[in-house]
Amino acid sequence: MTTGTDAALLHLLWLASPALPVGGFSYSEGLEAAVDAGLVHDEASARGWLLNQLELVQARAELPMAAAAHAAARALDGERLAALNAWTLQTRETSESLQQARQMGRSLLAWMAGLMPDAPVLPLLQRLQPAPAWPVAMGAAAAARGAAPEPALQAIAFGWAENLVQAAVRCVPLGQTAGQRLLACLVQAIPPAVAAALAAPEPLAFAPLLGIHGARHETQYSRLFRS
């Protein structure tokens, strides 16, 4: 017999899967620009870049926002969701990161509408304009699937890590074994990042070097990724 806990875990694995049709594989979140600039050029530099991004971006901004959206979704607080969404979109530093937040959030909303049409939070997400931002939509989706906050954030962080490691494998480039070593390193760092996110009094969006390279990517000559 499948328990409620088992079902919630399976739904989290589903949300964290690269097969989720939201297009996460098409973004490198500034990594490709860092490779072009020579900042990331091997396994060690890729590990440093991704660990920094986990600590300074995911743990301080994206995951706290997802946690807040998770709580607002459980409370069916549309005003809170709208405020979180506005903050998320307003703090995107480049046009590509804004496009990513909107596109992936919109795609996740379409997935929810197709598979979870009766989810009480769905109409609240559909009211968010011009689109629900990715961390807001992801936090709300995890809540709608019955996940507790901590495992929800762990799944969200793992999904991010897997996408970015695959981006590193493709654009540094690295071998698949090196990619698995990177992922193992990030997996060890995810629990403290999630703990920091849950303890954060409020989200903090401040990663200037990432913003600079994200902006440079917009005019980069040769690109594999959309950010």
Helices and strands as residue ranges (DSSP letters): H 4-16, G 24-26, H 31-36, H 43-53, I 54-62, H 63-75, H 78-90, H 95-115, H 122-126, H 134-144, H 149-171, H 176-199, H 208-217
